[in-house]
Structures are given as structure tokens and as C-alpha cells.
């Protein structure tokens, strides 16, 4: 699993053990259900609660393998039922408004514009954008080498708008704080690689500046990238490859094409049109 997934699972398990103050062998299904009730009352979403149950189940599987316990207390705990997950998606006009709201003359304006162009133009995950290396960006050839989940590499085409934004930023890129950061594309004001937290803040701030009031994150640009590709006729397998999804079932969530698009397509191709 990715380092971020590992960190999330560890955080889930530590939070539970610290809260209940019990040794793993003393934990009962009732303890887990009580903890789930507390965190959901505190506003934890269904998806996060389901991940919490998955984290605890994995931990107790490990405890069984280590001989610490005989049976998994999570086996008698129901995870919340999740409905169909449809991610928040921006329209092409909303994406354009956010991109054009960046003041490229402001400090780090060119960097911020380049980050947003890459998030949307290449559909990168936030960690992939934060860790993007200069040596992996091929401006003349028009593609980027992306190191994704599980350290898997994929090649993603890059349009001229994203390439031009990166060229403009490279002219103003700050000096790296050390030689270890020479190859990182996006640097903060201290000359260190930009963090995932900073990318989340950048996206939210820029959306507000553009007057977009949806609840968005860097991942929203990835969702929008995939949805707009499919709406414009891109093959699902191609989108799967560009996003780096293991299963095409994950990619299929982007087939929720807006009503006007599929309505028009059906009428145009219907044998009784």
C-alpha cells in the first residue's frame, strides 16, 4: 500500500487503542461498536467510518497471526452501508474560472497556475503532483512519467497549456534549499518540496477566489479530468490507464455523464430518431 494509506491505517488503530485503553486481547465487539458510535456522533463520515472498521479488522487479523488473540472482534461488527459514490465534479467553465483566477504576477502565482494545470490537465493524485520530478516532465515530447500508488509508473500525455504553465514557472522557480531537492518540480518558499497540505489549501483558496463554492480538493480536478474525457468520447480503458487504476470498476464511476450529454447522444444514435 502507499505510505499515505499505511499512515491512515496506523492512525485509525492508534486512535482506537488510545481511546479504549485496552490491550488488544481484551477488546470486545461492544468496545468497537461503542467507539464507532462516538466517532460518528462526532461527525465522522460513513466512508471514513468504513475505512476505520477496515483498519481495525486488518489489525486484529495481524493479532491472530501473531498469536495474541483467538478471533477477530470485528467479525461481529457491521461496517456502515455505503451508497453509490459519485465524486464532486467541476464543469469545464468552473475549472477555467479557477485557472484564470490565479494572479501569475503575484509571488508563486506561476507555480500555483502550473500546479492547477497539471492537476487538471494530467489527472494526477495530490501526492503525485507534490512529488513530481523535473526529470519526469518531458515538455517538448508532451508527457509526464508518473510514479503512482504501489510505486507503479505510468505515462500521461500533457497538453500545451500545462506545458506552457510549467515553462513559465521554471523561469521563476526558487533555488532548492539543498541538493536533495534539485529535481523536485514544485517548491515552497523555503526551497523545499511543496506538501500535500499546501496543495489542499491552494485549491480551496483558488476556488474561493474564483467564486466556486463547491466542497473541492485537489482530487476534484482528477475527477473532473476523467469525467470530461469520458463526456468527450474517450475510451474507458484509456482513462483507466491515465488515472493508474488497477481495476476498471474504479474508473466506471466517471461514466455518470450529465443528463444533457447522454440525452443528446441517445437521440442522435437511436434507430427511431
C-alpha positions as a Markdown table, in Angstrom:
| # | Residue | x | y | z |
|---|---|---|---|---|
| 1 | Unk | 0.0 | 0.0 | 0.0 |
| 2 | Unk | 1.0 | 3.6 | -0.4 |
| 3 | Unk | 2.8 | 5.4 | 2.6 |
| 4 | Unk | -0.3 | 7.6 | 3.0 |
| 5 | Unk | -2.6 | 4.5 | 3.3 |
| 6 | Unk | -0.3 | 2.9 | 5.8 |
| 7 | Unk | -0.2 | 6.2 | 7.8 |
| 8 | Unk | -4.0 | 6.4 | 7.8 |
| 9 | Unk | -4.5 | 2.8 | 8.9 |
| 10 | Unk | -1.9 | 3.3 | 11.7 |
| 11 | Unk | -3.6 | 6.5 | 12.8 |
| 12 | Unk | -7.0 | 4.7 | 12.9 |
| 13 | Unk | -5.7 | 1.9 | 15.1 |
| 14 | Unk | -3.8 | 4.1 | 17.4 |
| 15 | Unk | -6.8 | 6.4 | 17.9 |
| 16 | Unk | -8.9 | 3.4 | 18.8 |
| 17 | Unk | -6.4 | 1.8 | 21.2 |
| 18 | Unk | -5.7 | 5.2 | 22.9 |
| 19 | Unk | -9.4 | 5.8 | 23.3 |
| 20 | Unk | -10.4 | 2.5 | 24.8 |
| 21 | Unk | -7.2 | 2.0 | 26.8 |
| 22 | Unk | -7.3 | -1.8 | 26.4 |
| 23 | Unk | -4.9 | -4.4 | 25.4 |
| 24 | Unk | -5.8 | -6.0 | 22.0 |
| 25 | Unk | -6.7 | -9.3 | 23.7 |
| 26 | Unk | -9.2 | -7.6 | 25.9 |
| 27 | Unk | -11.1 | -5.8 | 23.1 |
| 28 | Unk | -14.7 | -7.0 | 22.5 |
| 29 | Unk | -17.1 | -6.2 | 19.7 |
| 30 | Unk | -19.0 | -4.0 | 22.1 |
| 31 | Unk | -15.9 | -1.9 | 22.6 |
| 32 | Unk | -15.5 | -1.4 | 18.9 |
| 33 | Unk | -19.2 | -0.5 | 18.4 |
| 34 | Unk | -19.0 | 2.0 | 21.3 |
| 35 | Unk | -16.0 | 3.7 | 19.7 |
| 36 | Unk | -17.7 | 3.8 | 16.3 |
| 37 | Unk | -20.8 | 5.4 | 17.9 |
| 38 | Unk | -18.6 | 8.0 | 19.5 |
| 39 | Unk | -16.7 | 9.0 | 16.3 |
| 40 | Unk | -19.8 | 9.0 | 14.1 |
| 41 | Unk | -21.6 | 11.2 | 16.7 |
| 42 | Unk | -18.5 | 13.5 | 16.3 |
| 43 | Unk | -19.2 | 13.9 | 12.6 |
| 44 | Unk | -17.1 | 11.1 | 11.0 |
| 45 | Unk | -18.5 | 10.3 | 7.6 |
| 46 | Unk | -19.7 | 6.9 | 6.5 |
| 47 | Unk | -16.8 | 6.4 | 4.2 |
| 48 | Unk | -14.3 | 7.3 | 6.9 |
| 49 | Unk | -16.1 | 5.0 | 9.4 |
| 50 | Unk | -16.0 | 2.1 | 6.9 |
| 51 | Unk | -12.2 | 2.7 | 6.5 |
| 52 | Unk | -11.8 | 2.7 | 10.3 |
| 53 | Unk | -13.5 | -0.7 | 10.5 |
| 54 | Unk | -11.3 | -2.0 | 7.7 |
| 55 | Unk | -8.2 | -0.7 | 9.6 |
| 56 | Unk | -9.2 | -2.4 | 12.8 |
| 57 | Unk | -10.1 | -5.6 | 11.1 |
| 58 | Unk | -6.7 | -5.7 | 9.4 |
| 59 | Unk | -5.0 | -5.0 | 12.8 |
| 60 | Unk | -6.9 | -7.8 | 14.5 |
| 61 | Unk | -6.1 | -10.2 | 11.7 |
| 62 | Unk | -2.4 | -9.5 | 12.4 |
| 63 | Unk | -3.0 | -10.1 | 16.1 |
| 64 | Unk | -4.4 | -13.5 | 15.3 |
| 65 | Unk | -1.4 | -14.3 | 13.1 |
| 66 | Unk | 0.9 | -13.2 | 15.9 |
| 67 | Unk | -1.0 | -15.5 | 18.4 |
| 68 | Unk | -2.2 | -12.5 | 20.5 |
| 69 | Unk | -5.9 | -13.3 | 20.1 |
| 70 | Unk | -8.1 | -16.3 | 19.0 |
| 71 | Unk | -10.8 | -14.5 | 17.0 |
| 72 | Unk | -11.3 | -11.2 | 15.3 |
| 73 | Unk | -13.7 | -8.9 | 17.3 |
| 74 | Unk | -14.5 | -7.0 | 14.1 |
| 75 | Unk | -16.2 | -10.1 | 12.6 |
| 76 | Unk | -19.3 | -9.3 | 14.6 |
| 77 | Unk | -19.2 | -5.5 | 13.8 |
| 78 | Unk | -21.1 | -4.2 | 10.8 |
| 79 | Unk | -19.4 | -1.6 | 8.7 |
| 80 | Unk | -21.7 | 1.2 | 7.5 |
| 81 | Unk | -23.5 | 0.6 | 4.2 |
| 82 | Unk | -22.2 | 2.9 | 1.5 |
| 83 | Unk | -24.4 | 4.1 | -1.3 |
| 84 | Unk | -23.1 | 4.6 | -4.8 |
| 85 | Unk | -20.2 | 7.1 | -4.5 |
| 86 | Unk | -20.3 | 9.9 | -7.0 |
| 87 | Unk | -17.4 | 12.3 | -6.6 |
| 88 | Unk | -17.8 | 16.1 | -6.8 |
| 89 | Unk | -17.1 | 17.3 | -10.3 |
| 90 | Unk | -16.4 | 20.7 | -11.7 |
| 91 | Unk | -17.8 | 21.9 | -15.0 |
| 92 | Unk | -15.3 | 22.9 | -17.7 |
| 93 | Unk | -16.4 | 26.5 | -17.1 |
| 94 | Unk | -15.7 | 26.2 | -13.3 |
| 95 | Unk | -12.2 | 24.7 | -14.0 |
| 96 | Unk | -11.5 | 27.5 | -16.4 |
| 97 | Unk | -12.6 | 30.1 | -13.9 |
| 98 | Unk | -10.3 | 28.7 | -11.2 |
| 99 | Unk | -7.3 | 28.5 | -13.5 |
| 100 | Unk | -7.9 | 32.1 | -14.8 |
| 101 | Unk | -8.3 | 33.4 | -11.3 |
| 102 | Unk | -4.7 | 32.8 | -10.5 |
| 103 | Unk | -2.7 | 36.1 | -10.4 |
| 104 | Unk | 0.5 | 34.9 | -12.2 |
| 105 | Unk | 2.2 | 38.2 | -11.2 |
| 106 | Unk | 1.8 | 37.5 | -7.5 |
| 107 | Unk | 4.5 | 35.6 | -5.6 |
| 108 | Unk | 4.2 | 32.0 | -6.5 |
| 109 | Unk | 1.4 | 32.8 | -8.9 |
| 110 | Unk | 3.2 | 31.0 | -11.8 |
| 111 | Unk | 3.8 | 28.0 | -9.6 |
| 112 | Unk | 0.2 | 27.8 | -8.5 |
| 113 | Unk | -1.1 | 28.1 | -12.1 |
| 114 | Unk | 1.3 | 25.3 | -13.1 |
| 115 | Unk | 0.1 | 23.1 | -10.3 |
| 116 | Unk | -3.5 | 23.5 | -11.1 |
| 117 | Unk | -2.9 | 23.0 | -14.8 |
| 118 | Unk | -1.1 | 19.7 | -14.0 |
| 119 | Unk | -3.8 | 18.5 | -11.6 |
| 120 | Unk | -6.5 | 19.0 | -14.2 |
| 121 | Unk | -4.5 | 18.5 | -17.4 |
| 122 | Unk | -2.9 | 15.2 | -16.3 |
| 123 | Unk | -5.4 | 14.0 | -13.7 |
| 124 | Unk | -2.7 | 13.5 | -11.0 |
| 125 | Unk | -3.3 | 12.4 | -7.4 |
| 126 | Unk | -2.3 | 15.1 | -4.9 |
| 127 | Unk | 0.8 | 13.0 | -3.8 |
| 128 | Unk | 1.8 | 12.5 | -7.4 |
| 129 | Unk | 1.7 | 16.3 | -8.1 |
| 130 | Unk | 3.6 | 17.1 | -4.9 |
| 131 | Unk | 6.3 | 14.6 | -5.7 |
| 132 | Unk | 6.6 | 15.3 | -9.4 |
| 133 | Unk | 10.3 | 15.5 | -10.6 |
| 134 | Unk | 11.7 | 17.8 | -13.2 |
| 135 | Unk | 13.4 | 14.8 | -14.8 |
| 136 | Unk | 10.0 | 13.1 | -15.3 |
| 137 | Unk | 8.4 | 16.1 | -17.1 |
| 138 | Unk | 9.1 | 16.0 | -20.9 |
| 139 | Unk | 7.9 | 19.3 | -22.1 |
| 140 | Unk | 8.9 | 19.0 | -25.8 |
| 141 | Unk | 7.5 | 15.5 | -26.1 |
| 142 | Unk | 4.3 | 16.4 | -24.2 |
| 143 | Unk | 4.1 | 13.8 | -21.5 |
| 144 | Unk | 5.0 | 13.1 | -17.8 |
| 145 | Unk | 6.3 | 10.0 | -16.1 |
| 146 | Unk | 4.2 | 9.5 | -13.0 |
| 147 | Unk | 5.1 | 7.3 | -10.0 |
| 148 | Unk | 1.8 | 6.3 | -8.6 |
| 149 | Unk | 0.4 | 4.0 | -5.9 |
| 150 | Unk | 2.5 | 0.9 | -5.2 |
| 151 | Unk | 5.5 | 2.7 | -6.9 |
| 152 | Unk | 3.9 | 1.9 | -10.3 |
| 153 | Unk | 5.0 | 4.0 | -13.2 |
| 154 | Unk | 2.6 | 5.3 | -15.9 |
| 155 | Unk | 3.0 | 7.7 | -18.8 |
| 156 | Unk | 0.4 | 10.5 | -19.0 |
| 157 | Unk | 0.1 | 12.9 | -22.0 |
| 158 | Unk | 0.4 | 16.6 | -21.2 |
| 159 | Unk | -1.3 | 19.3 | -23.2 |
| 160 | Unk | 0.3 | 22.6 | -24.3 |
| 161 | Unk | -1.5 | 24.7 | -21.7 |
| 162 | Unk | 0.1 | 22.6 | -18.8 |
| 163 | Unk | 3.5 | 22.6 | -20.6 |
| 164 | Unk | 3.4 | 26.4 | -21.1 |
| 165 | Unk | 2.5 | 26.9 | -17.4 |
| 166 | Unk | 5.4 | 24.7 | -16.3 |
| 167 | Unk | 7.8 | 26.6 | -18.6 |
| 168 | Unk | 6.7 | 29.9 | -17.2 |
| 169 | Unk | 7.1 | 28.6 | -13.6 |
| 170 | Unk | 10.6 | 27.2 | -14.2 |
| 171 | Unk | 11.8 | 30.7 | -15.1 |
| 172 | Unk | 10.8 | 31.8 | -11.6 |
| 173 | Unk | 11.4 | 28.6 | -9.6 |
| 174 | Unk | 13.1 | 29.3 | -6.3 |
| 175 | Unk | 16.5 | 27.9 | -5.5 |
| 176 | Unk | 16.2 | 24.5 | -3.8 |
| 177 | Unk | 17.2 | 24.5 | -0.1 |
| 178 | Unk | 19.5 | 21.6 | -0.7 |
| 179 | Unk | 20.8 | 19.4 | -3.5 |
| 180 | Unk | 18.3 | 16.7 | -2.3 |
| 181 | Unk | 15.5 | 18.9 | -3.7 |
| 182 | Unk | 17.1 | 19.8 | -7.0 |
| 183 | Unk | 14.8 | 17.5 | -9.0 |
| 184 | Unk | 11.5 | 18.3 | -7.3 |
| 185 | Unk | 9.4 | 20.5 | -9.6 |
| 186 | Unk | 7.1 | 22.3 | -7.2 |
| 187 | Unk | 8.9 | 24.0 | -4.3 |
| 188 | Unk | 7.6 | 26.1 | -1.4 |
| 189 | Unk | 9.0 | 29.5 | -0.3 |
| 190 | Unk | 11.7 | 27.7 | 1.7 |
| 191 | Unk | 13.0 | 25.9 | -1.3 |
| 192 | Unk | 11.6 | 22.5 | -0.2 |
| 193 | Unk | 9.1 | 20.3 | -2.0 |
| 194 | Unk | 5.5 | 21.5 | -1.6 |
| 195 | Unk | 3.4 | 19.5 | 0.8 |
| 196 | Unk | 0.1 | 17.8 | 0.3 |
| 197 | Unk | -1.4 | 20.1 | 2.9 |
| 198 | Unk | -0.3 | 23.1 | 1.0 |
| 199 | Unk | -1.8 | 21.8 | -2.2 |
| 200 | Unk | -5.2 | 21.3 | -0.5 |
| 201 | Unk | -5.0 | 24.9 | 0.8 |
| 202 | Unk | -4.0 | 26.2 | -2.6 |
| 203 | Unk | -7.0 | 24.5 | -4.3 |
| 204 | Unk | -9.5 | 25.7 | -1.7 |
| 205 | Unk | -8.2 | 29.3 | -1.7 |
| 206 | Unk | -8.2 | 29.5 | -5.5 |
| 207 | Unk | -11.7 | 28.1 | -5.7 |
| 208 | Unk | -12.9 | 30.8 | -3.3 |
| 209 | Unk | -11.1 | 33.4 | -5.4 |
| 210 | Unk | -13.0 | 32.2 | -8.5 |
| 211 | Unk | -16.3 | 32.3 | -6.6 |
| 212 | Unk | -16.7 | 28.5 | -6.7 |
| 213 | Unk | -18.5 | 27.4 | -3.5 |
| 214 | Unk | -18.4 | 23.6 | -4.0 |
| 215 | Unk | -16.5 | 21.5 | -1.5 |
| 216 | Unk | -13.5 | 20.7 | -3.5 |
| 217 | Unk | -9.9 | 19.3 | -3.1 |
| 218 | Unk | -7.0 | 18.5 | -5.4 |
| 219 | Unk | -8.8 | 15.2 | -6.1 |
| 220 | Unk | -11.7 | 17.2 | -7.6 |
| 221 | Unk | -9.5 | 18.2 | -10.5 |
| 222 | Unk | -8.7 | 14.5 | -11.1 |
| 223 | Unk | -12.4 | 13.6 | -11.0 |
| 224 | Unk | -13.2 | 16.4 | -13.4 |
| 225 | Unk | -10.4 | 15.5 | -15.8 |
| 226 | Unk | -11.7 | 11.9 | -16.0 |
| 227 | Unk | -15.3 | 12.9 | -16.3 |
| 228 | Unk | -14.7 | 15.5 | -19.1 |
| 229 | Unk | -12.6 | 12.9 | -21.0 |
| 230 | Unk | -15.4 | 10.4 | -21.0 |
| 231 | Unk | -18.0 | 13.0 | -21.8 |
| 232 | Unk | -16.0 | 13.9 | -24.9 |
| 233 | Unk | -15.8 | 10.3 | -26.0 |
| 234 | Unk | -12.6 | 8.9 | -24.6 |
| 235 | Unk | -12.4 | 5.1 | -24.2 |
| 236 | Unk | -12.9 | 3.9 | -20.6 |
| 237 | Unk | -9.7 | 1.7 | -20.8 |
| 238 | Unk | -7.7 | 4.7 | -21.9 |
| 239 | Unk | -9.0 | 6.8 | -18.9 |
| 240 | Unk | -8.2 | 3.8 | -16.6 |
| 241 | Unk | -4.6 | 3.8 | -17.8 |
| 242 | Unk | -4.2 | 7.5 | -17.5 |
| 243 | Unk | -5.5 | 7.5 | -13.9 |
| 244 | Unk | -3.5 | 4.5 | -12.9 |
| 245 | Unk | -6.5 | 2.5 | -11.7 |
| 246 | Unk | -5.9 | -1.2 | -11.0 |
| 247 | Unk | -9.5 | -2.1 | -11.8 |
| 248 | Unk | -11.7 | -0.6 | -14.5 |
| 249 | Unk | -14.6 | -0.8 | -11.9 |
| 250 | Unk | -12.9 | 2.1 | -10.2 |
| 251 | Unk | -12.9 | 4.1 | -13.4 |
| 252 | Unk | -16.6 | 3.4 | -14.1 |
| 253 | Unk | -17.7 | 5.9 | -11.5 |
| 254 | Unk | -16.8 | 8.5 | -14.1 |
| 255 | Unk | -19.5 | 7.3 | -16.5 |
| 256 | Unk | -22.1 | 9.4 | -14.7 |
| 257 | Unk | -22.3 | 11.7 | -17.7 |
| 258 | Unk | -24.5 | 14.7 | -17.2 |
| 259 | Unk | -28.1 | 14.4 | -18.5 |
| 260 | Unk | -27.8 | 16.7 | -21.4 |
| 261 | Unk | -24.8 | 14.9 | -22.8 |
| 262 | Unk | -26.3 | 11.3 | -22.7 |
| 263 | Unk | -29.7 | 12.5 | -23.7 |
| 264 | Unk | -28.3 | 14.1 | -26.9 |
| 265 | Unk | -26.2 | 11.1 | -27.6 |
| 266 | Unk | -29.1 | 8.7 | -27.3 |
| 267 | Unk | -31.3 | 10.7 | -29.6 |
| 268 | Unk | -28.6 | 11.1 | -32.2 |
| 269 | Unk | -27.9 | 7.4 | -32.4 |
| 270 | Unk | -31.4 | 6.0 | -31.8 |
| 271 | Unk | -32.7 | 3.9 | -34.7 |
| 272 | Unk | -36.1 | 5.7 | -34.5 |
| 273 | Unk | -34.7 | 9.2 | -34.3 |
